[in-house]
Amino acid sequence: MGNPLSAPTAAIELVEGPGVHIEGDAVSQLHRVAGLPGCVRAVGMPDLHPGPGIPIGMVAASVSHVHPSLVGSDAGCGVTVAVARRLVPVGKRLRRIDRATAEPAGFEIDPLAALRAAWHGGPRGLAELPECPEEFRAWVRSVPWGETHGPSAELPDELREPRFGEALGTIGGGNHFVELARVDRVLEDEALAGLHRGAFVVLAHSGSRGLGYALIQRWCERSLHEPDEVARYLGELAGCCRFAQANRALLVWRMLEAVGSGRADRVGGTLDLVHNDVSRGSDPAAAWVHRKGAAPARAGELTVTLGSRGAPSWILRGRGDEAHLCSVAHGAGRQIPRAEAKGRLAHRYRRAELGRSKGGGHVLCDRSELLWEEHPDVYKPIEPVVAALEGAGIATRVAALVPEVTVKR
């Protein structure tokens, strides 16, 4: 964990509320984060839960050091939301989605060329490759991808592997997914173009795949202070974040095509958020803000807190709350460890029931163990999490997105 001090030197805050349970182990890990060199504030979101060494669902500010360990092994992980303006009939959707999301993914592009394009240019870089369809290119060009990162560094030799390019357009394991959701409760119409009650959106939650893991192997267990090494790491982090955005763009596009919205004029507003990264804060002290499972919630900007496949995700509007480092929980937060999920749930559910969510939506998943590990019951209820964010003055609700088809592959 990069030379933790003997006692925390930072202000520590937990976002809590009725119905929110935060484990003691996660709080202990947050105290370790607060003891890192330069750390001045550590915030645990209501989805805070233990992770490998550091908690997930936290944001921390450092005035002097950058800590790659606080970003973790999936740099650039985040969520993309796009409004689908046109859908094929209900009877065709599931079959088309199943076919469109099966491996192999993406377009016929040389994997090293795709890797370089995504690393340096994100979705736009990837879309400019001649192999990409014109409709994908037109959609990507129309989207404000919200990049807040500086230029990407040169792609290091250790990361220049075809397998990383081949991973573009794939979901990955764990809590990652791509989903078709229905807009249910709406408190702010047209916050995104086409967002209204009864509309449909596509969500993709994924990251940099094996590329992010390779990056943390280069930098973990170090606290970076010298300007040259900080700049070098941030340049490589920027490349990973752009790669992750390109990955989500491909995932969203494949789903949009499957449901009949695979044309730029059939896609409404699009929102992309990164919740594993480092960026400059707006504080006068110019602190480095590290997010690990926390989405940005700047004043007036839209953000997302993800539910599970049995609970809605929420689009929120940030209030720019500096006390909580302008961040929200990125999801509901795990309450049952992955390794314990099947043992604790198998007596309550039959295997055949796992292909449908509690809300009646469909689940497409090729791995039975993932159906147990990512069952809705392993996550905290989403309502207390979102209520805690509102109660703390961090964000306000915009719209609830109810899962219709969730794909985990």
N, C-alpha and C positions, 0 to 999 in steps of 0.2 A: 504493500500500500504506500510505498514511497516515503519512508521515514516519518511516520506519525509522531507527533510530539507526545509528551507524557500526559498532557491535559488539554482539552479543547480551548482554543483561543478565539473562536468565532461565536457570534450569536447563533443560537440554534432555535428553530421554530418548527412546530408541527401544526399542520392544518387539520384540525379535528372537528368533530360534530356528532350529533346523535346518530347512533348506528354505525359509526366508523370505528373499526378495530385496527390498531396498529401494534404489531408484535414487538415485544421487548428486544428481540435480536436485531430487528431492523433499526430500532432507536439506538442501540449500542453501536451498530455500524455507522449510523449518521454521526455519532459523537467521534468516531474515528476519522471520518471525513473532516469534521470541524477542526481536528488537530493537525491537519496537513499544513505544510509551510504556506504562508500567505493567505490562508482561508480566513475570511472575515464574516461570512454568513453561510449557514447551511439550513436549507428548508426541506422538510419532509412533507410531501403531498399526502392526501388522504389515502392514496393507493400504495403508500410506502410498504415494502416487504423485503425480506432479506434476499440478498444476491450473493454471488461469489466474491466475497471480500468487501464489497460496498453495496449499499441498499439500492433497490430499483424504485423509482418514483421520487427522486430527489433532485435538487438544484443547489449548486454551491458557487459562491463568488470568492475569487482570490485576487488580491491586489498586486501580487508579485510573481506567482508561479502558475504554470499550466500543468495540469495533471492528466495525462492520457488515461490513467486507470479510471478516472471519473467518467470517461466516455464509454469505456468498455470495448467489447469485442464485436459490436455491431454498429460501428460508426456510421452516422447518417440515417439510421433507422428512423422511420416516420410514417406518415399517413398521407395519402392523396385521396381527395374526394372530387368527383365529377358528376354533374347533373346529366342524366340521360333523358333527352327530350322525346325519344321515340323508342317504343319497345315492340318486339314481336309478340304474337299472341301467347297467352299464358301456357297453353299446351305444348309449345315448342321451346320454351325458355330453358327448362332444366336440361334437356337433351343437348341443346346448342351450347350451353355453358359447360357441360361436362366435356364435350368434344373440344371446345376452344381452350380449355384450361389444362388438358392432358399434355404430357410431355411428348416430343420436345417443344420448347417454347420459342417464341420470337420469330424473326425473319432470317433468311439465309444470308448471314453476314459473317465475314471472317472474324473469329472471336477476338483476335488481337486488335484488329481495326476497331471493333465494337468497344473493346476495353479502353483503348486510347481515346476514342471519341467521347465516351461517357465520362471518363476521368477528367478530361479537360473542358468539356462543354455541356455535361449533364444531358438532359432530354434533348435540348436543341442540338448539341453536338452529334448525338446519336441519330437524330432525325435528318441531319444533312447528309448522311451517308447515302450514296446513290441506290443502295438496295432497299431503302425504306420506302413504303408506299406513300404516295403524294397526300392521301387523306390523313395519314398519321402525321406527316410533316406539317400540314396545314393546322391541325389541331395543336400540336406542340408549340408552333410559333405563336398561337393565339393566347397561350397560357402565361400569366405572370408567375413564374416559378418561385418567386420570393427569395431569391438567392441573397444571403447576407454574408457569404464567405468570400475571402479574398481569392486571388488567382491560385489555381492548383499548381503544386510543385511538379517537376518532372517525375514521370512514373518510375519508381525505383526498380532496379533489375529484379529484385526479389519478388516484386508484385506483378511483373510482366509475364503472366502465365495464361495460356489459352483457356484454362478451366474457369478463370474469373469472367472472361468475356462470355463463355458458354452459359454462365449462371444468370445472365441478364434475362429478365422476363420470367423468373421462377420465384415462387413464394417463399420456400424454405420451411423449416419446421417450427417448433415452439408455438408461440402465440401469433404467428404471422398468418395472414389470410387475405383473400380478395373476396368481395361480397357485393351482391346486389341488395339494396335496402330500399324500403319505402319510407317516405317522409310522413311522419305521423303527426305528432303535436308540433305546432309552429307558433312561435311568439314574435317572429319578425319575418314577414314575407319578403321574398326576393333579396334576402341578404346576400345570396349568390344568385346569379341569373337563372331563373327557372325553378328556384327553390320555393315550393309551396306545398301545402298539405295534399297528399296523394301523389306527388311527384316521386320519381325514382332516382336514386343516386348509386354510383359505383364507388366503393371504398377499397383501397389497397393498403395493407399494413405490412411493410417489409423493409429490408435494409440493404446493406452492402454485401450480404452473403459471405462467402469465404474471404473476400477481400478485406473486410473489416477485421476479421480474426487475424489475418496475416499482418495487418497494420499494428494491432496491439502487441503482437509478438516482437515487433521492432522497437516499441516504445514503452511497454508496461514496466511498472516498478520504478519509474523515474519521475522526479519532480523537476520540470524544466524551468529554468530561470534565465539563462543566457539568451540574449536576443536572437542569435543565429539559430540555436537549436529550437527555440520557440517558433520562429518563422518557418523552419524546415518542417516541424511537425504539423503546424497549422496548414501549410501548403499541401501536405499529404492527406491531412484530414479533409481539406476542401475537396480533393480529388475523390475520396471515398464518399463524401456527402453527395457530390454530383453523380457519381456512379449509382448510389442508392436512389436518387431521384429518377434517373433514367430507368432503373429497374422497375420502380413503381409506375412510371409512365407506360411502359410496355404492358404491365399487368392490367392496368386500367383500360388500356386500349383493346386488349384481347377480350375483356369482359364487355366493353362497349360494342365491339363488333358482334359478339355473340348475341346480344339482346336487341340488335338492330339499330344502334346509334353510332355505327362506325363511319361517320362522316363528320367533318368539323362543324357543319351547320346543324347537326343533330345533338351537339354537346352543349350544355349550358355552362354555368360558372364552374370553375375548377380551383381547388385550394390544395396546396401542398405544404406540409409542416415537417420539420426535422426535430426529433426529440432526443437524439443522442449526439451532442456536439459541444463545441466551445465557441463562444462569440464574445465580442466586446459588449459590456453592459452600458446602459445609458447613465449610470451613476457618474458624478464628476470625478470620482477616484479612478474611473476607467478600469473597473475590475473585469477580470476574465470570468464569464458566467459559464459554468459547466452544467449541462443537462444530461441526466441519465434516466430516461423514462419520464421526462417532463416536457410538455409542449409549450412553446412560447405563447404568451398572452399579452401582447403589447396593446396599448390604449387604442380602442376602436377597431382592432383587427380581429378577424375570425380565427378561431382555433377549434380543436377537436379533442374530446375525451371519449375514448373507445369503450364500448360495452363488451359483452361476450356474445357468442352466437345465440344465446338465449335472452339477451337483454339489449336495449337500444344503446346506440352511440349518440353522443350529443355534440352538435355544433354549438359553440359558445362564442361570445364576444368578449375579448379581453378588456380589462380596465387599466392596464399598465401599472399594476400595483408593485411599487418598488420594494416594499417590505417582503414580498414573496418573490422577488427577482423576476417579475413579469412573466410568471409561468403558471401552468395548470397541470393537474394530473393527466398523464397520457392515456390512462385506462382505469379500469375498476380495481386492479391489483389482485394478485394471487393470494388465496388464503389456505390452500392445501398444496403442499409441495408436490412437484411433478411425480416423484418416485412413489408417493403414497396414494395417488389419485385412484387407480384402479382398485386397490385393496379397500379403500374407504367408500367406494361408490358402487362396486359390483353387486352388492346385496340389495341395492335400491333400484337398479335399472337393468333391463335386459339389453343384450347387445343390439337387438333389432331396433330398440328405441333411440339409439344414438345417431341415427341418420336424420332425425327431425329435432329441431330446436323446441324449447318450451313454448315459444310463441307460434309454432306451427311451420316455421321455415324449414327448408331442406339443407342438409349438410352433405357436401361431397368431399370424401376423404378416403384415401387409399390405404391408410395405416391405422389399424385398429387401436394400437396403443395411444396414438395421438387423439383419438376420440375420447378416451378416458382422461388423458393428461390435460386436455383443453375443454373438458365438460364445463358447462356454465356454473355448476356447483363449486368448482375449484376457485372461482373468483368471488370477490366481495360484491355485494349488491351495488349497482351503479347509482341508484337514487341517493343514498346517503353521501356518496363521494361527490356528486355534482352539487348537492345541497350544501356540503361543507365548503366547496369552492365559492358558491354564491354568498354564503354566510360570512366568509372571510373578506368579501369585497374584491375577489380576484377576477371574476368573470360573471356574465349573465347568460341565461339560456337563449338560444335562437331557434333550434329545431331538433327534434328527436328522430333518429333514423333506425327503423325496425328491420332486422335481418329477414330477407326473403330467401336468398340462396347464399350460403357461405361455403367457400372452397378452401380446403386446407390440404396442400400437396407438397 
